[in-house]
Amino acid sequence: MFINNPFSELSELIPSFAMQAYVVVMFLLVVGGTLLDVIHKKSAQYFFENTKKAEKSRKRELGGGERISIAVQTLAADVLASAEFCNQRRRIAHLLTMYGFILFVVTSAVMVFAFPAPDASGPGILALLWHLGAAMVCYGGYWFWFRIRVDVAAEGNPWHRVMQADLFILSLLGTTTFGLLWSIFQAIGLGGLSMLFFVLFIVSSLVLFGGVLWSKFAHMFFKPAAAFQKRMIKADGSNENLPELGELTDPDLQKRYPDIPEYMGANPPYMGLGIKREAPRHY
């Protein structure tokens, strides 16, 4: 069941060129939506202006080797390992969803373009990875939706409360869930249910790839750039134009900022874990 190429069997009803054209259109929608998002939110302008501002306050010039090293660190830690997530459950759910989505999209494109004919379904490992990718997205995505979301876990809101910010995760879950159900019912020979879930699969994927301007889809392209810039300003000393305070007990620092000993004493106490002291309990 899970080693059958669902697109190969579908080509008996829908011409392979139509499926390939649909994939191309979805790709163009993502590119166009991301560019419109950049223009609408002025993200590129923000990064450019922030970089220019940081250059004026940096304390040293970074060499080419350092820049490459920072880029590699950003890729390894912030992109591939999602190191920005302190909550381990959130990190694992994100990694499952991210790598599952990559598997799902890449294998979909390979099966549609390389093995579209009914008599050329391709190696079973491709279909297996397609199903595995969809299952990873479902596991990580539903875990996030029902258990990890801040407004559910911390604020006690019901899981079915939906906002525009949820468009990306819901359309992603819809695409993978309906894709799995379409493939399963197609494999066991239930044509009616198979076509129903195929239609839902197409609708949800259209919302996912066509709704980039209104969802958080483009956010995944901005995060690596923001993480790289954050590491750069830390390395060159610009520090987002903020002063480096150092130790609050330093007499020179307290002389420079007299409000520190005034409000916190000459030996400022360790303030503790704060909100990280315990898990949120619907406050």
C-alpha positions as a Markdown table, in Angstrom:
| # | Residue | x | y | z |
|---|---|---|---|---|
| 1 | Met | 0.0 | 0.0 | 0.0 |
| 2 | Phe | 2.7 | 2.5 | 1.0 |
| 3 | Ile | 5.0 | 1.7 | -1.8 |
| 4 | Asn | 2.4 | 2.5 | -4.5 |
| 5 | Asn | 2.8 | 5.7 | -6.4 |
| 6 | Pro | -0.6 | 7.4 | -6.1 |
| 7 | Phe | 0.1 | 9.8 | -9.0 |
| 8 | Ser | 0.9 | 6.9 | -11.3 |
| 9 | Glu | -2.5 | 5.4 | -10.9 |
| 10 | Leu | -4.1 | 8.8 | -11.1 |
| 11 | Ser | -2.7 | 9.3 | -14.5 |
| 12 | Glu | -5.3 | 6.9 | -15.9 |
| 13 | Leu | -7.9 | 9.6 | -15.2 |
| 14 | Ile | -5.9 | 12.8 | -15.4 |
| 15 | Pro | -3.2 | 13.4 | -18.1 |
| 16 | Ser | 0.4 | 13.5 | -16.7 |
| 17 | Phe | 1.0 | 16.9 | -18.4 |
| 18 | Ala | -2.0 | 18.3 | -16.4 |
| 19 | Met | -0.5 | 17.1 | -13.1 |
| 20 | Gln | 2.9 | 18.6 | -14.1 |
| 21 | Ala | 1.4 | 21.9 | -15.0 |
| 22 | Tyr | -0.4 | 22.0 | -11.6 |
| 23 | Val | 2.9 | 21.5 | -9.8 |
| 24 | Val | 4.5 | 24.3 | -11.9 |
| 25 | Val | 1.6 | 26.6 | -11.1 |
| 26 | Met | 1.9 | 25.9 | -7.4 |
| 27 | Phe | 5.7 | 26.6 | -7.6 |
| 28 | Leu | 5.0 | 29.9 | -9.3 |
| 29 | Leu | 2.3 | 30.8 | -6.8 |
| 30 | Val | 4.9 | 30.3 | -3.9 |
| 31 | Val | 7.5 | 32.5 | -5.7 |
| 32 | Gly | 5.0 | 35.2 | -6.6 |
| 33 | Gly | 3.4 | 35.2 | -3.2 |
| 34 | Thr | 6.7 | 35.4 | -1.4 |
| 35 | Leu | 7.8 | 38.4 | -3.6 |
| 36 | Leu | 4.5 | 40.1 | -2.9 |
| 37 | Asp | 4.9 | 39.4 | 0.8 |
| 38 | Val | 8.4 | 41.0 | 0.7 |
| 39 | Ile | 7.0 | 44.1 | -1.1 |
| 40 | His | 3.9 | 44.3 | 1.2 |
| 41 | Lys | 5.7 | 43.9 | 4.5 |
| 42 | Lys | 8.9 | 45.6 | 3.3 |
| 43 | Ser | 11.0 | 42.8 | 4.7 |
| 44 | Ala | 13.9 | 43.3 | 2.3 |
| 45 | Gln | 13.9 | 47.0 | 3.0 |
| 46 | Tyr | 14.0 | 46.3 | 6.7 |
| 47 | Phe | 17.0 | 43.9 | 6.4 |
| 48 | Phe | 18.8 | 46.3 | 4.1 |
| 49 | Glu | 18.3 | 49.3 | 6.4 |
| 50 | Asn | 19.1 | 47.3 | 9.5 |
| 51 | Thr | 22.3 | 46.1 | 8.0 |
| 52 | Lys | 23.4 | 49.6 | 7.0 |
| 53 | Lys | 22.6 | 50.9 | 10.5 |
| 54 | Ala | 24.6 | 48.1 | 12.1 |
| 55 | Glu | 27.6 | 48.9 | 9.9 |
| 56 | Lys | 27.9 | 52.3 | 11.5 |
| 57 | Ser | 28.1 | 50.9 | 15.0 |
| 58 | Arg | 30.2 | 47.8 | 14.4 |
| 59 | Lys | 33.4 | 47.5 | 16.3 |
| 60 | Arg | 35.3 | 45.4 | 13.8 |
| 61 | Glu | 35.3 | 44.3 | 10.2 |
| 62 | Leu | 34.5 | 40.6 | 9.6 |
| 63 | Gly | 36.6 | 38.8 | 7.1 |
| 64 | Gly | 35.3 | 36.5 | 4.3 |
| 65 | Gly | 36.2 | 33.3 | 6.3 |
| 66 | Glu | 34.3 | 34.6 | 9.4 |
| 67 | Arg | 31.2 | 35.4 | 7.2 |
| 68 | Ile | 31.3 | 31.9 | 5.7 |
| 69 | Ser | 31.7 | 30.4 | 9.2 |
| 70 | Ile | 28.7 | 32.3 | 10.5 |
| 71 | Ala | 26.7 | 31.2 | 7.4 |
| 72 | Val | 27.6 | 27.6 | 8.1 |
| 73 | Gln | 26.7 | 27.9 | 11.8 |
| 74 | Thr | 23.4 | 29.5 | 10.9 |
| 75 | Leu | 22.6 | 26.7 | 8.4 |
| 76 | Ala | 23.6 | 24.0 | 10.9 |
| 77 | Ala | 22.1 | 25.3 | 14.1 |
| 78 | Asp | 19.2 | 27.7 | 13.2 |
| 79 | Val | 18.0 | 26.1 | 9.9 |
| 80 | Leu | 18.8 | 22.3 | 10.1 |
| 81 | Ala | 18.4 | 21.9 | 13.9 |
| 82 | Ser | 16.0 | 24.7 | 14.8 |
| 83 | Ala | 18.1 | 25.8 | 17.7 |
| 84 | Glu | 16.0 | 28.9 | 18.3 |
| 85 | Phe | 13.4 | 26.8 | 20.0 |
| 86 | Cys | 14.1 | 26.5 | 23.8 |
| 87 | Asn | 11.1 | 24.2 | 24.3 |
| 88 | Gln | 12.2 | 20.7 | 23.3 |
| 89 | Arg | 8.6 | 19.6 | 22.4 |
| 90 | Arg | 8.2 | 22.6 | 20.1 |
| 91 | Arg | 11.5 | 21.9 | 18.6 |
| 92 | Ile | 10.8 | 18.3 | 17.9 |
| 93 | Ala | 7.4 | 19.0 | 16.5 |
| 94 | His | 8.9 | 21.7 | 14.2 |
| 95 | Leu | 11.6 | 19.4 | 12.9 |
| 96 | Leu | 9.2 | 16.6 | 12.2 |
| 97 | Thr | 6.9 | 19.0 | 10.3 |
| 98 | Met | 9.8 | 20.7 | 8.4 |
| 99 | Tyr | 11.6 | 17.6 | 7.3 |
| 100 | Gly | 8.3 | 15.8 | 6.6 |
| 101 | Phe | 7.2 | 18.7 | 4.4 |
| 102 | Ile | 10.5 | 18.7 | 2.5 |
| 103 | Leu | 10.2 | 14.9 | 1.9 |
| 104 | Phe | 6.6 | 15.2 | 0.8 |
| 105 | Val | 7.2 | 18.1 | -1.6 |
| 106 | Val | 10.4 | 16.7 | -3.2 |
| 107 | Thr | 9.0 | 13.1 | -3.7 |
| 108 | Ser | 5.7 | 14.5 | -5.1 |
| 109 | Ala | 7.7 | 16.5 | -7.7 |
| 110 | Val | 9.9 | 13.5 | -8.6 |
| 111 | Met | 6.9 | 11.1 | -8.9 |
| 112 | Val | 4.9 | 13.5 | -11.0 |
| 113 | Phe | 7.6 | 14.5 | -13.4 |
| 114 | Ala | 9.7 | 11.3 | -13.6 |
| 115 | Phe | 7.2 | 8.5 | -13.2 |
| 116 | Pro | 3.8 | 9.8 | -14.3 |
| 117 | Ala | 2.6 | 6.8 | -16.4 |
| 118 | Pro | 0.6 | 3.9 | -15.0 |
| 119 | Asp | 3.1 | 1.4 | -16.2 |
| 120 | Ala | 6.1 | 3.4 | -14.8 |
| 121 | Ser | 5.3 | 4.0 | -11.1 |
| 122 | Gly | 9.0 | 4.2 | -10.2 |
| 123 | Pro | 10.9 | 2.7 | -7.3 |
| 124 | Gly | 8.9 | 1.9 | -4.2 |
| 125 | Ile | 11.2 | 3.9 | -2.0 |
| 126 | Leu | 9.9 | 7.1 | -3.5 |
| 127 | Ala | 6.3 | 6.3 | -2.6 |
| 128 | Leu | 7.4 | 5.1 | 0.8 |
| 129 | Leu | 9.2 | 8.4 | 1.5 |
| 130 | Trp | 6.2 | 10.3 | 0.2 |
| 131 | His | 3.9 | 8.6 | 2.7 |
| 132 | Leu | 6.6 | 8.9 | 5.5 |
| 133 | Gly | 6.9 | 12.7 | 4.8 |
| 134 | Ala | 3.1 | 13.1 | 5.0 |
| 135 | Ala | 3.0 | 11.1 | 8.2 |
| 136 | Met | 5.8 | 13.2 | 9.8 |
| 137 | Val | 3.9 | 16.4 | 9.0 |
| 138 | Cys | 0.7 | 15.0 | 10.4 |
| 139 | Tyr | 2.4 | 13.8 | 13.6 |
| 140 | Gly | 4.3 | 17.1 | 14.2 |
| 141 | Gly | 1.5 | 19.3 | 13.0 |
| 142 | Tyr | -1.3 | 17.8 | 15.0 |
| 143 | Trp | 0.9 | 17.6 | 18.1 |
| 144 | Phe | 1.6 | 21.3 | 17.7 |
| 145 | Trp | -2.1 | 22.1 | 17.0 |
| 146 | Phe | -3.6 | 20.3 | 20.0 |
| 147 | Arg | -0.9 | 20.4 | 22.6 |
| 148 | Ile | 1.8 | 23.0 | 22.0 |
| 149 | Arg | 0.2 | 26.2 | 20.6 |
| 150 | Val | 0.7 | 29.1 | 23.0 |
| 151 | Asp | -2.9 | 30.2 | 23.0 |
| 152 | Val | -4.0 | 26.7 | 23.8 |
| 153 | Ala | -1.3 | 25.6 | 26.2 |
| 154 | Ala | -0.9 | 28.8 | 28.1 |
| 155 | Glu | -4.1 | 30.8 | 27.6 |
| 156 | Gly | -6.6 | 28.0 | 27.7 |
| 157 | Asn | -8.3 | 28.8 | 24.4 |
| 158 | Pro | -10.1 | 25.9 | 22.7 |
| 159 | Trp | -8.1 | 24.0 | 20.0 |
| 160 | His | -10.8 | 24.8 | 17.4 |
| 161 | Arg | -10.3 | 28.6 | 17.7 |
| 162 | Val | -9.0 | 29.5 | 14.2 |
| 163 | Met | -7.4 | 32.8 | 13.1 |
| 164 | Gln | -5.7 | 34.0 | 9.9 |
| 165 | Ala | -2.3 | 33.1 | 11.4 |
| 166 | Asp | -3.4 | 29.5 | 11.4 |
| 167 | Leu | -3.9 | 29.3 | 7.6 |
| 168 | Phe | -0.5 | 27.9 | 7.0 |
| 169 | Ile | -0.5 | 25.0 | 9.5 |
| 170 | Leu | -4.2 | 24.1 | 8.8 |
| 171 | Ser | -3.7 | 24.0 | 5.0 |
| 172 | Leu | -0.4 | 22.1 | 5.4 |
| 173 | Leu | -2.2 | 19.5 | 7.7 |
| 174 | Gly | -5.1 | 19.3 | 5.2 |
| 175 | Thr | -2.8 | 18.7 | 2.3 |
| 176 | Thr | -0.9 | 15.9 | 3.9 |
| 177 | Thr | -3.8 | 14.3 | 5.7 |
| 178 | Phe | -6.1 | 14.3 | 2.6 |
| 179 | Gly | -3.1 | 13.1 | 0.5 |
| 180 | Leu | -2.6 | 10.1 | 2.8 |
| 181 | Leu | -6.3 | 9.3 | 2.9 |
| 182 | Trp | -6.5 | 9.6 | -0.9 |
| 183 | Ser | -3.6 | 7.2 | -1.4 |
| 184 | Ile | -4.9 | 4.7 | 1.1 |
| 185 | Phe | -8.4 | 4.5 | -0.3 |
| 186 | Gln | -7.0 | 4.4 | -3.8 |
| 187 | Ala | -4.8 | 1.4 | -2.9 |
| 188 | Ile | -7.7 | -0.6 | -1.3 |
| 189 | Gly | -10.0 | 0.1 | -4.3 |
| 190 | Leu | -12.6 | 2.5 | -2.8 |
| 191 | Gly | -12.8 | 4.8 | -5.8 |
| 192 | Gly | -15.6 | 7.1 | -4.4 |
| 193 | Leu | -13.8 | 7.9 | -1.2 |
| 194 | Ser | -10.5 | 8.1 | -3.0 |
| 195 | Met | -11.8 | 10.8 | -5.4 |
| 196 | Leu | -13.4 | 12.7 | -2.5 |
| 197 | Phe | -10.1 | 12.9 | -0.6 |
| 198 | Phe | -8.2 | 13.7 | -3.8 |
| 199 | Val | -10.4 | 16.7 | -4.4 |
| 200 | Leu | -9.9 | 17.8 | -0.8 |
| 201 | Phe | -6.1 | 17.3 | -1.3 |
| 202 | Ile | -6.2 | 19.6 | -4.3 |
| 203 | Val | -8.2 | 22.3 | -2.6 |
| 204 | Ser | -6.0 | 22.3 | 0.5 |
| 205 | Ser | -2.8 | 22.3 | -1.5 |
| 206 | Leu | -4.2 | 25.2 | -3.5 |
| 207 | Val | -4.8 | 27.1 | -0.3 |
| 208 | Leu | -1.4 | 26.2 | 1.0 |
| 209 | Phe | 0.7 | 27.3 | -2.0 |
| 210 | Gly | -1.7 | 30.0 | -3.2 |
| 211 | Gly | -2.3 | 31.6 | 0.1 |
| 212 | Val | 1.4 | 32.6 | 0.8 |
| 213 | Leu | 0.5 | 36.3 | 0.9 |
| 214 | Trp | -2.0 | 35.7 | 3.7 |
| 215 | Ser | -0.3 | 32.9 | 5.7 |
| 216 | Lys | 3.1 | 32.3 | 7.4 |
| 217 | Phe | 4.5 | 30.3 | 4.4 |
| 218 | Ala | 6.9 | 33.1 | 3.5 |
| 219 | His | 8.1 | 33.2 | 7.1 |
| 220 | Met | 10.2 | 30.1 | 6.5 |
| 221 | Phe | 12.3 | 32.0 | 4.0 |
| 222 | Phe | 12.9 | 35.0 | 6.2 |
| 223 | Lys | 13.9 | 33.1 | 9.4 |
| 224 | Pro | 17.3 | 32.0 | 8.0 |
| 225 | Ala | 18.1 | 35.6 | 6.9 |
| 226 | Ala | 17.1 | 37.0 | 10.3 |
| 227 | Ala | 19.2 | 34.3 | 12.1 |
| 228 | Phe | 22.2 | 35.1 | 9.9 |
| 229 | Gln | 21.9 | 38.8 | 10.6 |
| 230 | Lys | 21.6 | 38.2 | 14.3 |
| 231 | Arg | 24.8 | 36.2 | 14.4 |
| 232 | Met | 26.6 | 38.8 | 12.2 |
| 233 | Ile | 25.8 | 41.8 | 14.5 |
| 234 | Lys | 26.9 | 39.8 | 17.5 |
| 235 | Ala | 30.2 | 38.9 | 15.9 |
| 236 | Asp | 31.0 | 42.4 | 14.6 |
| 237 | Gly | 30.0 | 44.1 | 17.9 |
| 238 | Ser | 27.2 | 46.3 | 16.5 |
| 239 | Asn | 24.7 | 44.5 | 18.8 |
| 240 | Glu | 21.7 | 46.1 | 17.2 |
| 241 | Asn | 22.9 | 49.5 | 18.4 |
| 242 | Leu | 22.3 | 48.4 | 22.0 |
| 243 | Pro | 25.0 | 48.8 | 24.8 |
| 244 | Glu | 26.7 | 45.7 | 26.2 |
| 245 | Leu | 25.9 | 46.1 | 29.9 |
| 246 | Gly | 28.2 | 43.3 | 31.2 |
| 247 | Glu | 27.9 | 42.4 | 34.9 |
| 248 | Leu | 25.4 | 44.5 | 36.9 |
| 249 | Thr | 27.7 | 44.3 | 39.9 |
| 250 | Asp | 30.5 | 46.1 | 38.1 |
| 251 | Pro | 31.2 | 49.5 | 39.9 |
| 252 | Asp | 32.1 | 51.2 | 36.6 |
| 253 | Leu | 28.8 | 50.1 | 35.1 |
| 254 | Gln | 26.8 | 51.2 | 38.1 |
| 255 | Lys | 28.6 | 54.6 | 37.9 |
| 256 | Arg | 27.6 | 54.9 | 34.3 |
| 257 | Tyr | 24.0 | 53.8 | 35.0 |
| 258 | Pro | 23.2 | 55.0 | 38.5 |
| 259 | Asp | 19.6 | 53.7 | 38.3 |
| 260 | Ile | 21.0 | 50.1 | 38.7 |
| 261 | Pro | 22.1 | 50.4 | 42.3 |
| 262 | Glu | 19.2 | 52.8 | 43.0 |
| 263 | Tyr | 16.6 | 50.3 | 42.1 |
| 264 | Met | 18.4 | 47.0 | 42.6 |
| 265 | Gly | 21.1 | 47.7 | 45.1 |
| 266 | Ala | 24.9 | 47.5 | 44.9 |
| 267 | Asn | 24.7 | 43.7 | 44.5 |
| 268 | Pro | 21.8 | 43.0 | 42.2 |
| 269 | Pro | 20.2 | 39.7 | 43.0 |
| 270 | Tyr | 19.8 | 36.9 | 40.5 |
| 271 | Met | 16.3 | 37.3 | 39.3 |
| 272 | Gly | 15.7 | 33.6 | 38.7 |
| 273 | Leu | 14.1 | 31.7 | 35.8 |
| 274 | Gly | 11.1 | 34.0 | 35.6 |
| 275 | Ile | 8.4 | 32.7 | 33.3 |
| 276 | Lys | 10.6 | 29.6 | 32.6 |
| 277 | Arg | 10.2 | 28.6 | 36.2 |
| 278 | Glu | 7.3 | 26.2 | 35.4 |
| 279 | Ala | 5.2 | 25.2 | 32.5 |
| 280 | Pro | 2.2 | 27.4 | 31.6 |
| 281 | Arg | -1.0 | 26.3 | 33.2 |
| 282 | His | -3.7 | 28.4 | 31.6 |
| 283 | Tyr | -3.1 | 31.6 | 33.4 |
